[in-house]
Amino acid sequence: MDEKLGGVGAFDPNIPEEGPSAPPAGWLDDVHGYQGHQGGDGNNPLYPPPPAFNPQPEQNRNTLVPNVRVPTVSEDVARAALLKFVESKWKYSSKPARNLTFKELKPVTVYRYRLETYTETRASTWQCEPYNGQPVDGPQCGPSPPPWDVPVMMPARYQDVVEKVRVPHTSFVKVCHKCHGCGRIRCSSCHGHGQKRCPFCHGHGRTNNNRCTSCHGHGRKRCISCHGHGNKQCSVCNGSCNLLHYILLTVTWKNNISDHIPDRQPDFPDKKFEKVTGDPFFVDENQLVYPIQGFPDTEICQVSNKLISEHLNRFSATSRILQQRQTIELVPLTHAFYFYNGKEFNFFVYGMENQVFAAKYPTACSIL
């Protein structure tokens, strides 16, 4: 079917060119307590909490930790763990695991210290939506509350949650900055003409002395982007001509975690501990926790003091510290030595899950 150019929209100089999708700088007024927005995407001022929101640590406060017994693993448990490990390795034979002779099961004392600091952070940005006569909660309804006075429902502690809240009394209506209140914008593809030069004949209407079959000799084709109208509905206001602007507050609750395991066994990769659990024999929880002292492993005491200080300095400047928790876990680790076919081998059993790490195994062949 021949393409007709009839009905193509005439160029309308009153329809503006496409403007920025975000309000330009200075387009929006500052609202008391929310200054700093420059307009545009990604502009999201962060508001530190008032000093009264964060507690101050007491001087010379420390926390005592009870002694703990080092767990042991029996030969039956070690053998069962090794058999389970071998079953997951299709190249390994289970025969050595069934018939090995244990030489020694050596428990290794491994502590994992963990500090959790649960924080709340508040930031804001201007948002807008097409205005179609909906209620406007603006300054006429009262003063807008400061960022940290906006009420929000706190989630369960130590859960990472993000909530977005429209700040009360910050809304107002303004002409759309993209279409300048026209509801439509000039098509950027055809520059408002509704037609584009034919790409096959380059506007000549003929190719190889024959009428161009693509544009049927017209030299121009209807613009696909605007369907020949020369303009399109504004994508920001959806043709409503006006926008309802408001401040959106983003409240972020985050559990900030720092772990430390002293390296007590050079033959065992410490990263393996990340995927297993330990026995949390000591848990200390408060709005602020205090450094551990008097624990047999002095490295744990030093790390506790260091991480508590780091968390306080890092998070109190920009966030509200809601709660802290420090934990010492005893992570089971047993170094198993055994004989098979006259040769000595070894493996590790670690974690409450009795996982196995073996740097070398007697055979690497089909399971027998």
Summary of the structure (lengths in Angstrom):
residues: 368
radius of gyration: 34.4
end to end distance: 73.4
largest distance: 97.3
contacts: 1059
relative contact order: 0.24
helix: 14%
strand: 32%
